[in-house]
Amino acid sequence: MSGPASTPSWEDIGVALRPGQSPSLWRTFCDGLNQAWLGRRLGKRRWKAALKTDAFDEAVGEGVYPLLETAARSCVIDASVSTCRLAATRYPRLAATACDVSRLPFTAGAFDLVISISTLDHFASLSELERALGCLGRVMEPGGRLMLTLDNLDNPLVRLRNALPWRLLNRFGLVPYPVGVTAGAAELRRLLARAGFELKEMTTLMHVPRALAVALSAILNGRVGPRLARLFCRSCMAFETLGKLPTARWSGNYIAAAAVKPAQSKGGSTLPS
């Protein structure tokens, strides 16, 4: 990188991650939130093969791999070789592959479960995001399930953040990593349909005021014991009750979708998942 305001590559980010670093309170909350969302929807079903579209969560914290490990034979990919290596160091049995999510080196129908947690909201254009969705669909078997989260463009604060230059946001410590295009509920429905997916559920996640919670986490990290750390995470999780209100589409930081790749009968009609 040429300077502190330069846009880093994903490999730059992976190299900067420190092995053995304890996860921040914010990361611990995020992992718990993602695990709760996935756990409720995946249930106790045993999947044949699962793909997760980035290894960052597992490189810097618990991630969702402990959940996947009990649910399926799993593979995690990431654009950064360093991030894959760090995730594999944390989880020795983790199969991590460095590759581009829009150019997956897997055979068609290789997975019956794909999990993408805020991965596809780092592209420069919606056409690239749509191409990545199509690539995920290619490697999924008919009837396979896609669990997807994206930055929620219906949230006014997310929309404002995405409209501002990354260098400015980074200079003030508001956004550590580059962000890309994303979608609101209506646009995500359209993108999933164009990629051949059948939407089963759409909701919003992370209703806690994110900037304030991240700042508080930074203050508390390493200064509080396990009891106060758990209190911080429970307090952040309590904001998820806002997801039941009519205003949820504007307060959620992420939009979350569960979709399936339809199974086609001989006559071409879509069979239930």
N, C-alpha and C positions, 0 to 999 in steps of 0.2 A: 504494500500500500504506500502511496506517496505522501500521506499525511493523515491526521486524525479525522479529517472531514471527507477523505476519499471513500468511495463506495467499495467495500471489501468484497472479494469473491467468497463463495461458500467454502473454498479450501482455506482461505485466509482465516475465516471464522473457526473452522475445524482445528487448524494448527494452534490457534490462540486458546482453545479449551484446555484446562489443566486436569491431568489425570488425578483421580482420587479426591477431587474437590467436593466438599459437602454441598448438597443441593441447597439453594436459598429457600427461605420460607415461601416465597412466591412460587418457585418451581414445585415445591411440595404440594402446595394448594392446587396448582394446575394439573399435576399428575393425578391427584385425588379426584378432581372434577372430571377429567377425561375417563378415568377408570370407572367412576360411578355411572357416567353416561353410557359407556360401552357395556358395562356389566349388566345393567338393567335390560338392555336390548339383545345382547347375545345369549343371556341365560346360561344354562348348563349344557347347551348343545355342543357336541364335539365336531369341529370343522376339520376337513381333510388337510387343507393347506391355506395359510393366511399370509398376506403380504401387507407390510406397513411401509408407507411411502417416504419416511425419513427416520434417521437414527438419532436426531438431535436430542429428543426427550430422554432416550436411554443413555446418551453420552453424558448428560449433565445431571441426571436424577434417576428416579425409579422408572419413569416413563410408564408405558402400559404393557411392556413385555411380560411382567409376571402374570398378567391376565391372559395374554396370548399364549404363553407357554403351557397353560393348563387347558387351553381351548383348541389348539391346533399345532401341527407342524408349521413353524413360522419362519419367514424370511423378512428381513428389514433392509431397505435400500436407502442410500443417501447420495447426494451429489458430491460430497466430500469424502475422500479416502480417509483423512484423519479422523473425521467424526465416526465413520464406520469402525475404525480401529479402536477408538476410545469406547464406543458402545460394546464392542466385543470383549474389551478388557473388563468392563463392568459385569457383563454376562457372557462367560466363556462358551456357553452352548448356543449363543445367538449366531445365526447365519446372517452376516451383514455383507451387502454387495454395493460397491460404489458404481452408480449409473445414473443416467438422466431419466426422470419419471416419464418423460414424453418419448423415450426411446428404450423401452424395457427389453432386456435380453432374455425374456422368458417365452416359452411356447404358448400358443393360444390355449385358453381354458386351463391354465396351470393352477389357478387358485379359485376357491369357492368363497373366500372372504378377503376383502381389501379394506384396510383402514388407512385413512388419509387425514391426519390431524394438522390443519393449518399448513399444509404443504403447497397446495395449488394456488395460494394467494401471494405467490412471489414471482409470478410471471409478469412480463412487461405488457402483455395484451390479452384480451379475452380470447382471441383466436388461439393463442398458445395454451391457455387454460383449457379450452375446449378440446384441443388436440391431445392434451394429457389425459383428459377424461376418456377420450376415445381409445387411447392406448391402454388405460386401465381396463376398459371394457373388453378389449381384445384378449387380455391374459386371464379373464374371468370365465369360468364355466357357466353355461346357462343355468339360471336359478341361483347363481352366486350373489352375495350381498356386498354392497358398498356402504361403508360408514365414513362420512365425510364432514369435516368442519372447515369453514372459511371465515376470514374477517367479515363481519356483518356490515355491509355498506348501508343498510337502513339505519344504523346507529349514527346519529349526527356527529359524534366525536370521532368515530372511525372514518367517516366521510371527510371530515376536516383534516384529520391526520394524513389521509391519502392524497389530499389536494396540496399539501405543503411539501416543499423540497426536502428530500431525505437528509441532505447535508445540514440543513437548518435544524431539523428535529434531532439529529445526532449530536450537533454541537451543544445543544442544551440538555443532552442526556435523556431525551424522551423516547427515542427509538434506537436501540443498539444495532439492529440488523435491518437490511433493506426490505421494504415492503413492495408489493406489486399490486396489480389490479385484483379486484375481488367482485363480489356480487351481493345483492340483496335477495330476498326470498323469491320475487318474481323472476329475476334474471337467472337464479340458480335452477329454478324449475325448468326454464327454457333450455339451459345448457345441458341438464341431465337428460331431458327428452331428446335433444338433438344427438346426444351421444348414445342413445338407445337404451337408457335406463328407465325403469318404472319407479317413480317416487312412492315410498311407503309412509314416510313420516318426515316432517320438518319442524324444527324447534330452534330455540336460541339458548346459548350457554354464556356463562360468566357475566353476571349482572352486577357484580361488585364494581364500584368506580375504579377502573383499572389503574389510572395514573396515581391516585392516592394510595391504593393498596400496594403498588410496586414501591413507591417512595417509603411507605411505612415498613415494608419488608426490608428494604435496604438499611434502614435505621436499626431494626431489631436483629438482623442477622448476626449471629455469633455473640449476642448480648443477652439472650434470654435462654432459659432452660426448656426442657421438653414440654412442661405443662403450659407455659405461655406460648410456645410454638404451636401446640395443638389448639389453643384458644384462638390464635390468629387464623389458622386454617378453618376452624369451625365458624368464626365470625364472617370470613369471606364467603363460605358456603351458604350461610344464612341468607345472603342476598339472592340466592337462586329461587327463593319464593316469588321474586318479581317476575319470574318466567311464567307464572300462572295468570298474570294480569293482562288486560288488553294492550297495555303499553310495552309488552315484552319485545316486540320487534324493534323498538327503538332503544331499549336499555341493554339488550344482550350484545356483548362484544363479538360473539361468534354466532354464525348460523350453522346449524347442524342438521344433516340429512341422512336418512337411511333409505337406500334404494336397492333394487335388484336388477340383474340382467335377465330379462324375460326368457323363459324356456319356450321354444316354439314347437307346436304340434306339427304333424305331417301336413295338415291343412293350412298351417301358417298362423293359427290363432294362438294367443298368448295363454300359457297355462299359469295357474296360481303358483306363487313361490312357496 
